[in-house]
Every structure is written in C-alpha cells, then in structure tokens.
Amino acid sequence: MFVFTPDIPMSQEEFRLLRDYVYQYCGLHFSEESKYILEKRLARRLQHHRLKSFKDYYYLLRYNSSKDQELTELINLLTTNETYFFREDFQLKSFTEEIIPEICRRKEQEGNRRLRIWSAGCSTGEEPYTIAMLLLEKPELRDWQIDIIGTDISQQVLKVARRGLYGENSFRSTEESYRRKYFRSQDGKWLIDDRVKKLVTISHLNLFDAPRVSLLGKMDVIFCRNVIIYFDLAAKRRVIETFHRRLQPQGFLLLGHSESLMNISTAFELRHLRHDMVYQKPLASLSGAGL
C-alpha cells in the first residue's frame, strides 16, 4: 500500500484552513480522510514558492497580490479531469433520439429555431465537442442556431479544450467514422475540425460564482456529468439550484451515470426515456422550489 510521506507535514489546523478556503471558493470538499490529497498536491506549491509551512501558503492565497493567479494553480492541482469523446453512449442516444427532437418540436411551434446547451465542468472539451458532432449529424438542424457553451473552473484544461488537439486516450469510445470526418492528423495527435469548434464556446467559470453564471442566460439542456460527486450535500444543492434557474421550463439536466438528485432536490421530474433516465424541469416551476 502506498503511503505518502511529506517533506513538510500539514497540521490539522492548516488542513482545516485550506480545506475551508477551497470549499468556500468552489465547493470542492475534502474530508478528514482525504487530507493526504491536499498535503501531497499542495506540497508542490510550497516547493515552488519556497515556503516553510502550509500556513504560509494559506496566507499567500488570502493576502498576496498574486493570490488570483495562485488560486488558478491550486484549482488546476486539485481537479480531476478524466474524460473522452462519446462518453456514456446510452445517455447520448437519449439526447439525440429523444431529447433534441422533443425540444425542436416544441420550439418549432413557438417559431424559435435556437438551441442552447451548457456543458458544465467540460474539462478538456471532449463533451461539448461530442455534442457538436452529434448535432452536425442531424440534417434537420442545419438552419438552426446552435450554441454549445463548455465551462470549467480549471484554466489548464480549458487551454487544451480551446486548442482541440487530442491523443488516442480521448478516442476510446469513438467510432472511426467520426474521427475520419471531424478530425485531421497533426503531430501524432488529432485536431478537431473548425465546423465543430464553431458551434462551441469555451469559457472559464466557477459554478459558485452566481453573478457570472447568470450571464449565461437560459439553456435547453445542461450536461453536468461526474462533477457534483466532488461536492458535499450543501454544495450539491447550491449547484443544482443554479442549474434549475438556468434551464428553460421543460429543459433537461443530464448527470453522470452514478449521480442522482436523491436527497438533493425535488424540483425536477425524472423522465424514463428509452435509453436512459434524465431529469427535466417541469413546465410550471417556481425558482428554487423543492431545492
């Protein structure tokens, strides 16, 4: 069994200070049992700044003139960004075969031909680009305005998303026809096509930054897969309330396969579609109801 032995140990007081600071900023929750994760990952920042203790690092985060930049480095170290194209295929089938047609029928009746989709916690961009490729495969959407917004709190992964250059690991669930059609080989990797990139806007966003989140406007679908698992219950409720406010009435919320709203919110209806179960904001829904 691996045992991490730090050069500079983190005291319980330092752990609580740093843990609470991170939680207040972005909702990431570290239990007492996961103290070693903070200790191990933040040790690199102590070494970088030649600090003698984690309390010195805490003061740097709170009061140094470069605290915003350091916070970015901290989040890059603490967030996990495992993703790939066409992840959770059964949910994507529900998205393309049932959800999108249902939304389009409703919008056609309203004379509205605009689709707005948010990929929250998009990491290196595979999810929003997958959504874009799927929608490009639907000829009935050719004259629709499609906005796909991918956001993440980590600036580091967003650099990869904006560049759109991926290695083999990102294609573990990708049909070869998609790779041939929407990517070209470059420097031993694969660069995504401009047709796909044009549909996607990549932005830095902290889900806890309510004023900035409100600027996104209303969405028809929100993907947030394997993100809220890193939050405690209070933070999960806060984020789900944010999604509820950002969704149009009858809009859809798609979570990861291991995530549910049980004990978090009753403001959504659970829809049993052919390929998956998804959450939908009811037509008549008061903001914050049941959250």
Secondary structure, DSSP 8 states (H G I E B T S, - for coil): ------SS---HHHHHHHHHHHHHHH-B---GGGHHHHHHHHHHHHHHHT-SSHHHHHHHHHH-TTHHHHHHHHHHHH------TT-SHHHHHHIIIIIHHHHHHHHHHHT--EEEEEEET-TTTHHHHHHHHHHHT-GGGTTSEEEEEEEES-HHHHHHHHHTEE-GGGGTT--HHHHHHHEEEETTEEEE-HHHHTTEEEEE--TT-HHHHHTT--EEEEEE-SSGGGB-HHHHHHHHHHHHHHEEEEEEEEE-TT---TTT-SSSEEEE-SS-EEEE--SS--TTTT-
